[in-house]
Amino acid sequence: MNATVAIIGRPNVGKSTLFNRLVGKRLALVDDTPGVTRDRRPGEARLGDLRFTIVDTAGLEDADKASLEGRMHRQTEEAIQDADVVLFLIDARAGVTPLDAHFAEVARRIARPVILLTNKAEGRAGEGGIYESYSLGLGDPVPISAEHGEGLSDLYDALREAFEKIGADEGPSDEAETNIVIDPDAEDEEDDTLTGTVERPLRIAIAGRPNAGKSTLINKFLSEDRLLTGPEAGITRDSISVDWEWRERHVKLFDTAGMRRKARVQEKLEKLSVADALRAIKFAEVVVVTLDANIPFEKQDLQIIDLVVREGRGLVIAFNKWDTIEDRNEVWSEIKYQAERYLNQVRGVAMVPISATTGYGLDKLMEAVFDAYKMWNTRISTARLNRWLEGVVSHHPPPAVAGRRIKLRYLTQAKTRPPHFVVFCSRPELPDAYQRYMINGIRESFKLPGTPIRLSFRKGENPYASRAKKRRIQ
């Protein structure tokens, strides 16, 4: 059994810092502002020879259940219920606060091992808080410094003892190696038949503007309130990954923070959230850009779509809140017209009307996602490409540049994910309009609608150049 360990405590005591320390990566956002973490985030942790799943949670606060803080509290309670061991964290420098004492009573009623950690215990400033922590009735405290990595050997001993009580595995586990980081430059060498398996789930990022329904969409997929949602815009801050299975295909969904226009992003915390969202898009295989069907194709929507195309990810556009549209035929006709006008760089991209609240269109959305992934991995034989190139040159030859005709000699596909084609020619100076003409021709002729396509031009070597050089030398 791979144990699950939840970190709990009031806001701003260092839970996310400890989480990052144990997983060995800066996965969770860290800032001096209280309440940065809102959703519970799992990660694969290592401490010595111990392997376990660590869960970062929102800070415990006494708040109305209907408020945002109350919903965050409920997320933390669910993390506690799913955990095998609980780490109760307090700030040693601040000492035991009334909020610590209040939630320590809750921790004492948990029917599983609870380890009391006094964070920020480096130096003399934390000694008073360490002694005060005995009053919480949670046993001997374990002084640590999550920021500097002090006290982890004592935490190791406490976790090992707790794992022995619950019968969890203590040594290295193959099950723990699920957070595989794949080098994007090496993706062409991977066997595509493995995608959708437990070992290699399809990575799908859900992106869009704030309050477009991204977290609600993932919750509907999972049929549970896994992610924090509400009417407030900008609830999601961290990019949270969730494992899911659709029609026996394994998927890893990434919920991302809503991305506003760059000029409006002023606060440091929002900048960190957007940077985390951009990282999720960069390492995804397919990105579902969620638009509000009532106000589609806002300027920021188009910028997000353009970002996905520039990153070369597979793309599907979901028009959410379709249940609120009255005249659906008219609205859909207008959406298709605007798509032809604004999305020339991904002509034919899959567009699916959905409702994250009712579940309308979700199966069609996932079908479009897997179709987009298949096209993203398409490889076309060199023979077919050069037959196509002959037809293009004869029908519409490239224009002359500076009075000299450019000859297109050879076309081949260099990479997939996304498809990348290389044209060998006499001079790599083709006008942008002709390059777009070739890209659209490849997309239409080889059935790659909506797929980002890369096209490079290289100057082919003149086979007679060496002979001419010899003549000049003679």
N, C-alpha and C positions, 0 to 999 in steps of 0.2 A: 504494500500500500504506500503510495506517495502522499505524505502528509501535507495538509493545507494549514498555513499559519497566517492569521489575520493580525494586522497592526491597528490598534485603536488608541484613542486618547483625544483630549480636547484640541481645538485648532492651534496650529503654530507651535507644536512641541517637537517637530522634527520627524514626523512619520514618513513623509516622502523621501527625506534625506536618508533615513535608515533603509527604506525600500530600495533606493538606488544603490546603496552600499552593498546590500545583500545580493542583488541581481547583477552587480558589476557593470551597470550601464546607467546613463542618465535618461531613464525612460519616463519617470514622473517629473512634472514641472515643480520647481522649487522656487519660492519667493518669500520675502519677509511678510507679505500680506497674509493675514489669517484667512482660512477657508479657500485656499487655492485648489485643493483636491475636492472634487464633488462626486464623481463616480468611483466605484471600487475598481481597482486595477490589479489584475493578477500578473505574476512574473515568476520565472524559474530561478530559484535562489540556490546559492552554494555557500556553505560555511564549513571549511575543513572537508571532511568526507561526508558531510550531510547534504542531501539533495531534497528539496521540498518546494512547494508552491507558496509563494508569499503574496499576500493581498494587501495593497494600500487602500485605505478607506478615508472617507471624509471625517473632519473633526467633529467630535460629539458635542452637541449644543442642546440646551433645553429650550425648545421652540415649539410653536404651534405646528401641528401635524400637516396642515394645509399649506404652510409657508415653504419656501425653497429650502430653508435650513431643516425644517421638519422632514421633507422628502429626502434630504441628504442623510438625516439620522436613520430613516428607514432603510436606506441602502447599506449603511453600516451595520444595522441589526441583522440584515440578511447575510452579510459577510460573516458575522459572528456565528450565525446558525450553521453555515456551511463549513466553518473552520474546525480543525482538530485541536489546534493549540492557539491561544490568544496572547499577543504581546501587548500589555497595557503600558503606554508610554506617558511619562510626565516630564516636565522641565525642571531639572534639579536646581537651576539658578533662580527660578521663580518660586520654588517651594511648592507645597501642596496647597492648591487653591480650592475654594468651595466647589467649583465645577469638577475638579479631580475627585474630591471626596464623594460628590453625588454619584458620579459614574463608577467609582470604585465599588459602591454598594451593588450596582448592576453587575459588575465583573465578578463579585463574590458569589452571585447566584448562577453563574455560567457553569454548566455541568461538564466542563472540560478543563484541562490544565491552563492556568493563567500565569504568565511570567511578568513580573513588575520590572520595568526598565526605567532608570532615571537618566534621561538624556542630558547632554551638555554638562557632563559631570567632570570635565577636565579642569584642573586647577583647584584652588581653594574656594572659588565662588560657588561651587555646587555642593560643598560638604553639608551645609545646613539642610538643603533639600533632600539629600540622601537620608539623613537621620529622620527628617519629618515623614518620609515615605513609609516608615514602619507603621505609622498610625493608620494607614489605609487597610491594614489587615489582609494583605495579599502575599505575605511571606517576605523573605529576604529580598531586597531590591538588587538588581544587577546594574551597577553604574557603567554607563557607556558614553562615548562621544561618536554619534553617527557621522558627524562632519569629518572628524580626524581618524576614525577607525579604531578608537581605543575601547577596550573592554570586550572585544568580540570573542576572545577566548572564554571569558566567563559566560557570555551568551551561548556559545557553543555547548558548554557543559550543561547549562540549564535546558537547552533544546534537546540535547541527547537524552537527558533524564526524562523529559516529557514524552519523547518519542518511544522510549522503552515502556512507559506506562500505557500508551495507547496501542502499542504493537506495530508502529510504523517502521518502514525500512529506514536504515541509517546509512547504508553504503551508497555508492554510485548506482543510479538507476537509469536504464535506457528510456523509461517513460518520461524522465525529466527533460530529456533533450528534444523538446518540441518547438522551442523558439529558435528555429533555424534561420540564420541570416544568410541570404543567397547573394552572391556577387552578381550584380546586374550585367557585368561584362562577360560573365561565363554562362549566361542563360541559354545561349545558342547550343551549347553542348549537352543540355539536359534532355532527358527522355520525356517528351510531352505526355506519354501514357501514364506517368506517375502523378500528374496533376489531378487533384481531386481525391487523392488518397490521404490517409492519416498522416503519413510521413511528409507529404507535400500538398497541403490544402491550397486551393485557389485563393489568392490574396485580392480582396475587393475592398477598395476605399469608397466610403460614402462622403461626398463633398458637396459644398454649396454655401449660399449666403446664410446668415443667422436666421433662425426660426423658419427654415424651409422644411422641417420635419425629418431630419436625418436620424436622430436618436429614436424617434417614434417609429420610423421605418424598421430599424434594426430590432426594436422590441417586438414589432409585429411578426418579423421573421422568426424570432425565438419563441413567440407566444408567452412571453413573460416580461415583467418590468425590470429588465436587466440594467438599463441605462436611465439616468435621471432625465425626466422630461417636464415640460410645463409651458405656460404661456409666455414666460419671460424669454427675451432674446439673449443668446450668448451663454446658455447654461453650460454647454460642453466646453471644457478647456483642454483636457488631455485627449490625445488620440488613443482611444481604448480599443483593443483587439478582442474579439469574441469568436470562439469556435462554434461552428454550426454545420449541419448536414442537410443537404437538399437533394432529394431523389438519389440517395446513396452516394452523393458526391460531397466530399468534405471541403468546407469553405472557411476562411478566416476573414471575418468582417472587421473593418476598421472604421469606427466612428470618429469624425474629425470636428474640430471647432469651426463654427461659421466664420467665413472670411469676408470682412467688409473691405471697402475701398481703402487703399493704402493711406490716403490723406486723413482718414478718420481714425486710424489705428495710432493712438498716442501713448496709451499706458504700456508700461513694460510687460505686464502680465499678458495683455492681449497680443503683444508682439511675440511672446514666447509661445502662446497658443497657436498663432498662425504659423509660426516656424515649425511647430510639431505637426500641424496639418499638412504643410508642404512636404515634410519628410515622409508622412504616410502615403501621400500621392506618389512620391518618387519611387518608393519601394513596392507599390501595388502593381498588380498585373492588369486589372481592369478597374476603372474609376467610374462610379455612378454619380453623375452630377445631378443633384436634386434641385429642381426649379419649382417655384410656386406657380401653379397653373393660372392663377388669377392675374399675376403680373410677370409673365415669362419674358426672358431675354432682356432683363435689365443690363445695364452696362457692366456691373460686377459679375453677372452670370456669364457674359461673353468673355470676360477676362479670365474667369476660372476655367472655362472650356478651352480657351487658348493656352492656358498654362498646362493643362493636361495633354494637349496636342504637342506642345513643345517638349514636354517630358517623354513623349512617345509611348504613353500608356493606352491600352484599349479603352474605348469610351462608349458609354451608354447614357442617354439623357432621360431622366424620370421627371414627369410633370405631376407633382404631388398635389394633394387637396382636390382631386378630380371630383370627389363627391360634392363639392361646393359649387360646381359649374352647372348652370341651368341649361343653356343651349350648347350642348357638347359638340354637335356637328359644326356649328359656326365657329366655335372657339378652336376646334382642331384644324379646320381649314386655315384659319388665321395663323396658327402655330406653324403649320407646314409652309405657308408662304414666307413667314419670317425666318424660318430655318434655311430656306433656299437663299434668302437675302443675306443673312448674317454668317452662315456656317459653310462658306465655300471651301475652307481648308479641310473640312471633313464631310464632304458631300455624301449624302445617303446615310448619315449616322443614325443608329437605332434610337427611336424616340418612343417612350411607353407612358401612357397616362396611368397613374396609380392613385391609390388612397391609402396612406399609412395607417389611418385610423380604422378603416373598414376592411382592409386587406384586398381591395379591388386591384387587379392587374399585377399582383406580386409574382405569380408564376410566369407570366409573360415577361416580366422584368428579368427574372433569373434565366429564362431561355435566351433572352437577348444578350445577357452577360456572357453566357457560355459560347454563344455564336460569335460575339466580339472577340473573345479569347481565342477561339479557333482561327479567325481571320488574322489576328495579331501574330499567330504562329505560322502563317502560311508560307510555304516555300515553293517557288515556281522554277521549273527547269530552265536551264540556259537556252536550250533549243527553242522552247516556246517563246521566250523573251526576245530572241533574235528574229524569229519569224514575225513577231509583232513589230519589232523595230524596223524591219524592212518595209512593212506596210505603212508605218508612220512616215518614214523618210520619203517614200514615193508619193504619198498623198499630201503631206504637208512638210516639206523639207525645212530645216532650220534657216533662219534669215542670215543674210550676210552681215558681218560685223567689220566695220572699217574697210568695206569693200572686198572682204575676203570671205568666201563661203566656208562654213564649218561642216566638217564631215563627221557623222556619227558612225563609228566602226563596229562597236561591240557593246552588248548589254548583258549584265549578269547580276545575280542577287548575292550580296555579300553577307547579309545577316537577316535574322528574323527578330521579332519581339522589340520593336516593330519591324516590318519589312523594309530592308535597306537595299537599294539598287545602285549599281555603279555603271556609268556610261563612259566608255573609252572613245575619245574623239580627237580631232586634230587640234582643237583649241578649247579649253574649258571656260569659254566666255559667253555662254548662251544667255540671252535676255531672260529676265524673270518670267515674263509672260509665256515664253516657250517652255520653260521648266514646269510651270503650272499646267500647261497643256499636256506635257508628258505624264505628270503625276496623275492628273484626272483620267488620262487615257489608260494608264496601268490600272487605276482603281476600277474603271468601268469594264475593261476587257477581261480582267482576271477576278472580277467579283470580290472586291475588297471595299465595300461601302462603309464609310465612316472610320476607316482605319488610318491612323497616322502613317504616312509613307515618307521615307527618306530617299533622296535622290542626289547622288554625287557625280561629278564629272572629273575625269582624269585625262591627261594628255597621253595618248599612246605614243610609244617610241617609234621613230622612223627607222625601218629596217635597213635603209640605204645610207643612213647618216654616217656609219663607220666607214663605208667605202669612199664616200665623198671626202672624209677627213684624211684617209690614206692618200688619195689623189693630190690633196693640197700639200701634204708632207713631201711627196715625191717631186 
